[in-house]
Amino acid sequence: MQELLRIDHLTAGYGGDAVVEDICLSLSAGEVLGIVGESGSGKSTLLRAIAQIRGLSTEIHAGTVSMNGRDIAVLAESTRRRMRGEELAMVFQYAGASLNPARRIGTQLVETMRAHTDLSQAEIRARAAEVFSGMGFTDIDRILRAYPFELSGGMAQRAAIALAVILRPQLLLADEPTSALDATIQLQVLDHLRALRERTGTAILLITHNIGVVRHIADRVAVMCRGRIVEQGAVDEVLSNPQHPYTQELLAAVPKMHAATHTDCDRRDHAEKNTAPIASPVTTGGGNRVRGGRGAHFQDLLRFENVSMHFDDAAGCVQAVNDISFTLARRELLGIVGESGSGKSTVAKLLTGLHAPTGGKIFLDGRNIAHASGRERRHLYTRMQMVFQDAVGSFNPRRTIGAMIGETICRLCNPDGCTTEQRVAQLLTEVGLPASYAARYPHEISGGECQRAAIARAMAVHPDILICDEATSALDVSVQAKIVALLLHLQQEHAMSLLFISHDLPLVSSIAGRVLIMQGGRIVEQGNARDVLLHPSDAYTENLLRAAL
């Protein structure tokens, strides 16, 4: 195959400091190369050195990056600008980094096409229909009329990928392009990218923390650690027989679908200790199937009883949650799984009072809290706390980590100043961070460290229920494993209940005693995790299992 990209002994970084060192890689037309490694290993820095986008590019200290035999770094900016789009395109982890929030998706698409092609309006429309349908969109006209902020995170990311590949570039640089997507949509997007490379010969340099994604689409894989490539080769060879200890550690941290087998029970003992033997199937409100119920000696801390919630938008009434019923016992870990738009995050918002139900009741310790407000709601925040997917975004960037944890303590616990400072230090230590991190700002720590700080803030009030809403989906597998281990430890130490919301079915299956499967605002199946995932009774659950990479 013809060589498209060559990286020779590249050393690059920022402000004179090297972040990647002595990198040697090559990529042929139509080939997919996956690059894996922990946060901070230099993966994104490598892509920026290749793309040389003004304001995002890195300083090349030594070595070369050549595309089609041309050294990209020495090209004029006008030449690089023409190259980007037709020859080279880039997809970022977050759609906000590539989409203009003030312009409609369709407007951005037309601008891109007219800047690089002479296609007619009808031809542009046909190309858009082809690419956007391949990304899982059914109502393409609505998407093209929408602004980025009117789309969910997953939808905006799919739109960003569509705009990146619509010109059929020779090389696509993809920096965690599917980490925000649900399993079924992720699989669909990966299949579309694979079809694109087979149809047009587009090569893909893919950065991801999802080993399953690499297995599914990549031909070769390179493993990065501390700015260097420690191992590379064919995917099957490297992933089935890793030679470097770091590669072995990464693979060991990948969640397995434990609930779908009868092995590895030891890792689920903690999560399942509050789950009774499988009972006969029953049906609750909303028609959802409940299997593997708990015995009467398990006391329910939380109960949703026929809860519904709808809201109105330009398209009419949207039923976000439709007649759902479930319980959460004391010290139980309950997983909620479903695609984007299934209603799982709405459940968390209903529980925390960010949304009010339009029907049904929510009981905490037997008391209906569905429409609690004011002083009562403030008291409830001492009993339940939430950890969000975007840890950095959940903090005020102008305040230190210690100040924001301390604010939570003061608002909800009212200790004196000295006690607050001591308590902040204790909390940071408990989540594995140095007490000195109290003086740092969110942007001064890594994503994994910021998520630990967010957990420390949530633990400040000794909650009865900790709600994790996609709290690990943006993390590398090794960091994710450490955060999950921390959550399980805290649950045991503080006798908490854990509501774990995620689109990562293998992860949920490896830690949860029970699981709820949501689709279109309804619970289509719930019960003992092993029973539900080993013998799914709903076709939607079967689809999620098939899509799990």
Disulfide bonds with the S-S distance in Angstrom:
none
